[in-house]
């Protein structure tokens, strides 16, 4: 572990500090180049944009530029360490945008005293970008911030810790339940955790067919139920009218366990209480709520997913967020709405059912083969089909739902 720590530090420091830089897309070698790039030539697109703001998509990088913004109040699993400490994570997010969707991203870390200050800061710079990716902001403030920014900004605002996690979780869950011979409408679901990711995951599962009354959510004090008077408005949406109070009460005969809480909170005995052929997504990182080895030793009939890359069925945001933004920006979407999220869920779920490409297997030498089943309910991040499939589905959903700035996709858009 000490060796890995040093490797991580060296990766970020050498050969130059940080994980990305700015490159030029236009020539700047001659006097004419400079006169076109800056004065006097730059005045021409200025005039065009002043007359028609949408021309910013024609003459600037707006249509390919994402702002990755945090206040550092919920950095990974490390907690509130401040805006500057979040910068390596935000730079990492920018790297992923570029690597997987060829989107340029700039990380912005915001110091503020109040939620209104944060919202004002982001809203006042939003038009510079084609989209806003919020990251590592604690709950419940993240809900208020995202809601306020969606109302004030003319570009998509997307809190990836909520919605990216939810989209990947829903896609994997739909497939896992299908493999187990179960319907999402009938599934009893236990969710350990009640923060941003948990709330978004459960809401999206409901949009995909799950029944709210069959969902049991737990926070640090136990089951969230209707007789509790210590829960905020977001937890109240999942307050179940039940006499059950503990994890053991609700996990008995449950079909699904989703963990977005902390390490080693679930035991083998808990897993043994679940219904036949359960699905367990233990997504606390880096250490899941129950280790796969422990879960599989307790039950031979389960499907297991984690947030880690060294186990099968990694539930990871990188499977969706670059491609969602790619599709949204390509149609000049003003928002990323529920229709776009559900379209991403189904595109991601469908791809896992298709034969795996040879180059994907080459990227994962530790496995001999991959095919739709208990150990493969989600595609791998290195699958090149993720970009065209998800981006196209999201872009078309944006057009169909009326939030796109264009009326139809270009012919051969995202052709594979």
Long-range contacts (C-beta under 8 A, 24 or more apart in sequence): 12-88, 18-91, 19-88, 19-91, 19-92, 19-94, 19-95, 20-91, 20-94, 20-95, 20-98, 20-105, 25-61, 53-127, 54-332, 54-405, 56-127, 57-130, 57-332, 57-405, 61-104, 62-128, 62-129, 62-130, 63-130, 63-329, 63-330, 63-332, 64-102, 64-103, 64-104, 64-130, 64-329, 65-103, 65-104, 65-105, 65-106, 65-128, 65-129, 65-130, 66-94, 66-97, 66-103, 66-104, 66-105, 66-106, 66-129, 66-130, 66-131, 66-132, 66-133, 66-325, 66-329, 67-105, 67-106, 67-108, 67-122, 67-125, 67-126, 67-128, 67-129, 67-131, 67-132, 67-133, 68-93, 68-94, 68-97, 68-105, 68-106, 68-107, 68-108, 68-133, 68-135, 69-107, 69-108, 69-109, 69-110, 69-122, 69-132, 69-133, 69-134, 69-135, 70-107, 70-108, 70-109, 70-110, 70-134, 70-135, 70-136, 70-137, 71-109, 71-110, 71-111, 71-112, 71-118, 71-136, 71-137, 72-109, 72-136, 73-136, 73-137, 73-138, 73-141, 74-136, 74-137, 74-138, 74-139, 74-142, 74-161, 74-196, 75-136, 76-136, 76-285, 77-262, 77-284, 77-285, 77-286, 80-138, 83-109, 83-110, 83-111, 84-109, 86-135, 86-136, 89-135, 89-136, 90-135, 90-136, 93-133, 93-135, 93-160, 96-318, 96-321, 96-322, 97-133, 97-321, 97-322, 97-325, 99-322, 100-318, 100-322, 100-323, 100-381, 100-386, 100-387, 101-322, 101-323, 101-325, 101-326, 101-387, 101-391, 102-326, 103-322, 103-325, 103-326, 103-329, 105-133, 115-141, 115-144, 115-145, 115-148, 118-145, 119-145, 119-148, 119-149, 119-152, 122-149, 122-153, 123-148, 123-149, 123-152, 123-153, 126-152, 126-153, 126-154, 126-155, 126-157, 127-154, 127-155, 129-155, 130-155, 130-156, 130-325, 130-328, 130-329, 130-332, 131-155, 131-156, 131-157, 131-158, 131-325, 131-328, 131-329, 131-336, 132-156, 132-157, 132-158, 133-158, 133-160, 133-321, 133-325, 134-158, 134-159, 134-160, 134-161, 135-159, 135-160, 135-161, 136-161, 137-161, 137-196, 138-195, 138-196, 139-195, 139-196, 139-199, 139-234, 140-232, 140-233, 140-234, 142-196, 143-196, 143-199, 143-234, 150-335, 154-334, 155-334, 156-325, 156-328, 156-329, 156-333, 156-334, 156-335, 156-336, 157-335, 157-336, 158-321, 158-324, 158-325, 158-336, 159-196, 159-200, 160-317, 160-321, 161-196, 161-197, 161-317, 162-196, 162-197, 162-199, 162-200, 163-200, 163-204, 163-336, 163-341, 164-317, 164-320, 164-321, 164-324, 165-197, 165-200, 165-201, 165-260, 165-283, 165-315, 165-317, 166-197, 166-200, 166-201, 166-203, 166-204, 166-205, 166-341, 167-204, 167-320, 167-324, 167-341, 167-344, 167-345, 167-348, 168-315, 168-316, 168-317, 168-319, 168-320, 168-348, 168-378, 169-201, 169-204, 169-205, 169-258, 169-281, 169-283, 169-315, 170-201, 170-204, 170-205, 170-208, 170-345, 171-319, 171-320, 171-344, 171-345, 171-346, 171-348, 171-349, 171-352, 171-378, 172-281, 172-305, 172-313, 172-315, 172-349, 172-352, 172-377, 172-378, 173-205, 173-256, 173-258, 173-279, 173-281, 174-208, 174-345, 174-349, 175-349, 175-352, 175-353, 175-372, 175-377, 175-378, 176-279, 176-281, 176-303, 176-305, 176-313, 176-374, 176-377, 177-255, 177-256, 177-279, 179-303, 179-372, 179-373, 179-374, 179-377, 180-255, 180-277, 180-278, 180-279, 180-303, 181-277, 182-255, 182-277, 183-209, 184-208, 184-209, 184-210, 185-209, 185-210, 185-211, 186-214, 186-255, 187-214, 187-255, 187-256, 188-214, 188-216, 188-253, 188-254, 188-255, 188-256, 188-275, 189-214, 189-215, 189-216, 189-254, 189-255, 189-256, 189-257, 189-258, 190-215, 190-216, 190-218, 190-247, 190-250, 190-251, 190-254, 190-256, 190-257, 190-258, 191-215, 191-216, 191-217, 191-218, 191-238, 191-258, 191-259, 191-260, 192-218, 192-247, 192-257, 192-258, 192-259, 192-260, 192-261, 192-265, 192-266, 192-289, 193-217, 193-218, 193-219, 193-258, 193-259, 193-260, 193-261, 193-284, 194-218, 194-219, 194-224, 194-234, 194-235, 194-238, 195-260, 197-260, 197-283, 198-258, 198-260, 198-261, 199-234, 199-235, 199-237, 199-238, 201-258, 201-260, 202-238, 202-258, 203-237, 204-341, 204-342, 204-345, 207-338, 207-341, 207-342, 208-342, 208-345, 212-238, 213-240, 213-241, 215-240, 216-240, 216-242, 216-244, 216-250, 216-254, 218-247, 218-250, 218-261, 222-246, 222-247, 223-247, 223-249, 223-250, 248-273, 254-278, 255-279, 256-280, 256-281, 257-281, 257-282, 257-289, 258-283, 259-283, 259-284, 259-288, 259-289, 259-290, 260-284, 261-289, 262-289, 263-287, 263-288, 263-289, 264-289, 264-290, 264-291, 265-289, 265-290, 266-290, 267-294, 268-294, 268-295, 268-297, 268-298, 269-298, 271-295, 271-298, 271-299, 271-302, 272-298, 272-299, 274-299, 274-302, 276-301, 277-301, 277-302, 277-303, 278-302, 278-303, 279-303, 279-305, 280-304, 280-305, 281-305, 281-306, 281-313, 281-315, 282-306, 283-307, 283-315, 303-374, 303-377, 305-377, 305-378, 312-375, 312-376, 313-375, 313-376, 313-377, 313-378, 314-378, 314-381, 315-378, 316-381, 318-381, 319-348, 319-378, 319-379, 319-381, 319-386, 320-344, 320-348, 320-390, 322-387, 323-386, 323-387, 323-389, 323-390, 323-391, 323-394, 324-390, 324-391, 324-394, 326-387, 326-390, 326-391, 326-394, 327-390, 327-391, 327-392, 327-393, 327-394, 327-395, 327-398, 328-394, 328-395, 328-398, 330-391, 330-395, 330-413, 331-395, 331-398, 331-399, 331-404, 331-405, 331-406, 331-409, 332-404, 332-405, 332-406, 333-395, 333-398, 333-403, 333-404, 333-405, 334-403, 334-404, 334-405, 335-403, 336-394, 336-398, 337-397, 337-398, 337-401, 337-403, 339-397, 339-398, 339-400, 339-401, 340-394, 340-397, 340-398, 340-401, 340-403, 342-397, 343-393, 343-394, 343-396, 343-397, 344-390, 344-393, 344-394, 346-393, 347-389, 347-390, 347-392, 347-393, 347-394, 348-378, 348-379, 348-386, 348-389, 348-390, 350-389, 351-379, 351-383, 351-385, 351-386, 351-389, 352-376, 352-377, 352-378, 352-379, 354-385, 356-380, 356-383, 357-383, 357-384, 357-385, 359-384, 360-384, 385-416, 387-414, 388-414, 388-415, 388-416, 389-414, 389-416
